C-alpha cells in the first residue's frame, strides 16, 4: 500500500518534530523506559503483579471480568495489527526509510503501520474506560503517552500510532460494551438493588 504524498509528508514533518526537535534529556530517559515498561524486570515481576493483585482484591469479580475482557480486546488488536494490517500495508519504520531517524531503543520488525504498542494500549484503554468511565480520561492519557513514546524513540511515525490507537479503540469499545454490559454498569446495578 502506498501512502498518499500529502499524508506522508505531514507524517514525516510531525515525526521529525517529536523525534528530533522536541528531544530533551528528560524525555531521553523517561520515554524509552515507558515505551517498553513491560520489559523492565522490577515492573514485570514486582510492581505490575502487586498492582494487579490489589486491583483484583479490591474489585473482586468485576475486576476479574474487566481484566479478561481487556485481555481479549488487546489480543484481538495485537493480532489484527500484526498478522493482517502490517503485512498488507508494508510501510517501513522510520529507521528503514532513510530519513535520519534518531533511534532510542529496539523497534521490532521492519514494518510499522499500525503500531502494535498503540493498538494494544488503545484496546486496553477502551475497555478500562468503558468499565470505569469516571476515570476513563486517565486510561486514554496513558495510551496516548505510550503512543507518543513510540514516535519519540524512533519506532513509528505519528500516523502509525494514531492508526494503532484507533484500531484499539474500535476493537476495545464494542468488547467493553458487549461483555461488560455498558458503561459503568457495575455501579448502576448496585443502585437498582437498593
C-alpha positions in Angstrom: 0.0 0.0 0.0 1.4 3.4 -0.9 0.8 6.3 1.5 -0.7 9.4 -0.2 2.1 12.1 -0.7 0.5 14.8 1.4 -0.1 12.5 4.4 3.4 11.0 4.2 4.9 14.5 4.1 2.9 15.6 7.1 3.7 12.4 8.9 7.4 12.9 8.3 7.3 16.5 9.5 5.5 15.6 12.7 7.9 12.7 13.2 10.9 15.0 12.9 9.4 17.4 15.4 8.7 14.7 18.0 11.8 12.6 17.4 14.4 15.3 17.0 13.3 18.9 17.5 11.4 18.4 20.8 14.0 16.0 22.2 15.5 16.7 25.6 17.5 14.9 28.3 14.4 14.1 30.5 12.5 12.6 27.6 15.6 10.7 26.6 15.5 8.9 29.9 11.7 8.6 30.6 10.2 7.8 27.2 12.4 4.8 26.3 11.7 3.4 29.7 8.0 4.0 29.3 7.8 2.5 25.7 9.0 -0.9 26.9 7.7 -0.8 30.5 6.5 -4.4 30.1 10.2 -5.5 29.6 11.5 -3.8 32.8 12.2 -6.6 35.3 11.1 -4.9 38.5 7.8 -3.8 36.8 7.2 -7.2 35.2 7.9 -9.3 38.3 7.2 -6.7 41.1 5.1 -3.6 40.6 2.7 -5.0 37.9 1.8 -8.2 39.7 1.3 -6.3 43.0 -0.9 -3.7 41.4 -2.9 -6.4 39.6 -3.3 -8.4 42.8 -4.5 -5.2 44.7 -7.0 -4.4 41.9 -8.4 -7.9 41.8 -8.6 -8.0 45.6 -10.5 -4.6 45.8 -12.6 -5.2 42.7 -13.3 -8.9 43.1 -15.4 -10.4 40.4 -15.9 -7.1 38.4 -12.2 -6.5 38.2 -11.6 -10.1 37.0 -14.3 -9.7 34.4 -12.7 -6.4 33.2 -9.3 -8.0 33.1 -10.5 -10.9 30.9 -12.3 -8.5 28.5 -9.3 -6.3 28.3 -7.0 -9.3 27.6 -9.4 -10.4 24.8 -9.5 -6.9 23.3 -5.8 -6.4 23.5 -5.2 -9.9 21.9 -7.6 -9.1 19.1 -6.0 -5.7 18.4 -2.5 -7.2 18.5 -3.4 -10.0 16.1 -5.2 -7.7 13.6 -2.4 -5.2 13.6 0.5 -7.7 13.4 -1.0 -10.5 11.3 -3.2 -8.6 8.9 -2.6 -4.9 8.6 1.2 -4.7 8.9 1.9 -7.3 6.1 -0.7 -5.6 3.9 0.4 -2.0 4.4 4.2 -3.0 4.4 5.1 0.6 5.5 8.7 0.6 6.7 9.5 2.1 10.1 11.3 5.5 10.1 14.7 3.9 10.7 14.4 1.9 7.4 13.1 4.9 5.4 16.4 6.8 5.2 15.0 9.9 6.9 17.6 10.2 9.6 15.5 8.9 12.5 17.1 9.0 15.9 16.5 5.5 17.3 16.5 5.4 21.1 15.6 1.7 21.6 14.7 -1.5 19.8 11.8 -1.0 17.5 10.7 -4.5 16.4 10.3 -5.7 12.8 10.8 -3.8 9.6 7.2 -2.6 9.2 5.5 -0.1 11.5 1.9 0.6 10.3 0.0 0.4 12.6 1.8 0.5 15.9 1.1 -2.7 18.0 2.1 -0.8 21.2 -0.6 1.9 20.4 -3.2 -0.7 19.3 -2.7 -2.7 22.5 -2.7 0.4 24.7 -5.8 1.7 22.9 -7.7 -1.5 23.3 -6.9 -1.7 27.0 -7.8 2.0 27.5 -11.1 1.5 25.6 -12.2 -1.4 27.8 -11.0 0.2 31.1 -12.7 3.5 30.2 -15.9 1.6 29.4 -15.7 -0.2 32.7 -14.6 2.8 34.8 -16.0 5.9 32.9 -15.3 8.3 35.8 -11.5 7.9 35.2 -11.6 7.0 31.5 -9.5 10.0 30.6 -6.7 8.7 32.7 -6.6 5.4 30.7 -6.7 7.3 27.4 -4.0 9.7 28.5 -1.8 6.6 29.4 -2.4 5.1 26.0 -1.6 8.5 24.3 1.7 8.6 26.3 2.6 5.1 25.1 1.8 6.2 21.6 3.9 9.4 21.8 6.8 7.4 23.3 6.8 5.1 20.2 7.4 8.2 17.9 9.9 9.7 20.3 12.1 6.6 20.4 12.0 6.5 16.5 10.0 3.3 16.2 6.9 4.8 14.4 5.5 7.7 12.5 2.7 9.6 14.2 0.3 8.1 11.7 1.3 4.6 12.8 0.4 5.3 16.4 -2.8 7.2 15.6 -3.9 4.3 13.5 -3.0 1.9 16.3 -5.0 3.9 18.9 -7.9 4.0 16.5 -7.8 0.3 15.9 -7.5 -0.5 19.6 -10.5 1.8 20.3 -12.6 0.3 17.5 -11.9 -3.2 18.8 -12.0 -2.4 22.6 -15.1 -0.3 22.9 -17.5 -3.0 21.5 -15.9 -5.7 23.6 -16.3 -3.5 26.6 -19.9 -2.6 25.9 -20.9 -6.1 24.9 -19.2 -8.1 27.6 -19.3 -5.6 30.5 -22.9 -4.6 29.9 -22.3 -0.9 29.0 -20.5 2.0 30.6 -20.5 2.0 34.4 -22.9 -1.0 34.6 -21.3 -2.2 37.8 -22.4 0.9 39.7 -25.8 1.1 38.0 -26.7 -2.5 39.0 -25.8 -1.7 42.6 -28.1 1.3 42.6 -31.0 -0.8 41.3 -30.7 -3.4 44.1 -31.0 -0.7 46.8 
